[in-house]
Amino acid sequence: MLKKKSLLTIVMSALLVTALAGCGSTDGKKTEAEGSGSGSSPAENKTYKIAISQIVEHPSLDATREGFLAALKDAGITEGSNLKVNYKNAQDDQTNNLSIAKTIASEKDDLVLAIATPSAQAIVKEVKDKPVLFAAVTDPLDAKLVSNLDKPGGNVSGVSDTNPAAVQKLMDFIAKHFPNVKSVGLVINEGEPNAVVMSKNAEEALSKHNIKLVKAAITNTSEVKQAAQSLVGRADAIFITLDNRVVSGVDTIIQVANENHIPFFSSDRDTVEKGAFATVGFKYYDHGYQVGQMAVDILKNGKNPGDMKVTMQEKLDLILNLKAAAAQGITVTDEMKNEVQDKENNIIQ
């Protein structure tokens, strides 16, 4: 009886061990299957942190930021999901601008975007240990953001928001279609490097047609309307560059141009959409998207900004606002319209 009991105990113990081993094997397979089924890797689960410094709010700069974030989203980097955005706006205050740059330099970010020349200058000065991209900068060399456009070096690169040909083509358009224009008024903040560069470009282009450039200087946005009014009777047309303070007060220039039937030309599409008559340019959303694609290359592919060429906008087109033309007493001819390549999108009704 004792022998039978011992034998039974041995058999039962063996079965129990086998059963437990089987359970352990099943759990192991289940865990492995669950792990492989998730299809995710540490890189794919990464949460990115980006700081954005923007000098002031206005349509072109805001559209740049929106396009930048859209490019990231299209690459699977989405705000609120796997992207944290630390957005700071200096409200056109240089003290705030410098403070923002110092704060960002002290924080941990995967990448920094600087929108507009003043923001880029402050960020490049302060941020040395993380990738920096700039956007809405007219002349990266003159602004001393980089020393070489093809091989920037260091931790900085980006996209310039101008092409010298754009201003030249717009001045040629004025000379060709507005024979009565002998002087063009320019509202300008001469403390902004990009505005100075573009004004020189415009002056050179106009001089070829014996047209004079008349400047009305401002130091802050509140002076824009008075500067525009000072051009009435002194200039046959008004032009503005990619000048942040001037563009921030552009509604007052539109008002002056409409009240006095003065043709108003700008350097950006957003201002034309608001009420300027014409520009040679592009969408700032697309400009931001282009910078965003560079950011994706840095974040996902480990690219070094210093090895990435600084690019500019190559695709330019004449953009006309027909409602603005009517308000400013301009007769839009078929010849003018024929200079627009993408008539569906760039002739604004």
C-alpha positions, 0 to 999 in steps of 0.5 A: 500500500505504501509502495502504491501510494509513493508511486502515485505521488511521484506520478502526480508530481511529474504531471504537476511539473509538466503542467506548470512548465507548459503554463510557463511556456504559454505565458512566454509565447504570449508575452513575445507575441504581444511585444511583436504585435505592438510593432513599435520601437523606442524611436517610434515612441519618442516624444519630441520637444521643440521651442519656437521663438517668434518676434511678433504676430502677423499673418505671414509669420503665423502662417510660417509657424502653421506650415512648419507644424503641418510638415511635422504632422505629415511626418508623424510628429504631432502636437498633443501626441508625440510633440510638445511645442514651447511657443514664445512670442516677443510681441516686437519687444527686443528685451522680450526677444533676448529674454526668450532666447536666454530662456530657450538656451537653458531648456532641454529641446530637441530643436529650436525654430526662430521665426523672423530675423530678430528672433533668429539673431537672438537665438543663434547668439544664445543657443549653441548646444541644440539644432537651430532652424530659422524662417522668415529671414531675408538675408541670413548672411547679412544678419550673421546667422551663418557665414556660408549658405551652402555649408552653414556649419555649426548648429544652424540652418534654415530657409530664407523667405526672399529671392532677390528676383522677387523685388526686381520683378515687382519693380519691373511690373510697376514700371511696365504697367504704371507709366505715370508712376515716377516715384514709389513711397516706402514705409520702412523701419531702418532698424530691421536689417532685412528691410534695409536689404530689400529697400536697396534692392528695390531702389536699384531696380527702380533706378533702371526705370528712372523711378525714384524711391521715397522713404518714410521711416518709422521706429514702431508700428504706431507710426505706420499710418502717419508715415503712409500719410506723409507719402501722399502727394510725394509718391505715386505708389506705395511699396513695403518690404518684409518689414515686421513692424510695418507689416504689423500695421499694414491695415493703416497703409491699406486705408491710406492707399484706398482713400487716396487712390494710390496703388499699393504693392507689398512683398508678401502674399498675405498682405495682398490678401488683406488689401494690397494690390500686387506682389511677386511672391509665395505662400508663407505656409509653404515657406514654413512647410519647407523649414518643417521638412528640414526639421523632420530630417534632423529629428528623424534622420539625425541630420546636422543643421550645419550640413544642410544648405540654406535654401530660398523660395524658387517658385515665384509668381505675380499675385493680384487682388482685384478688389484692392485694385478697384479700391485704389483706382487701378484698371487691371488689364488683360496684359497684367493678368497674363503675367500671372502663371497660376491664375486660379490661385493667384488672381484674388477676386 
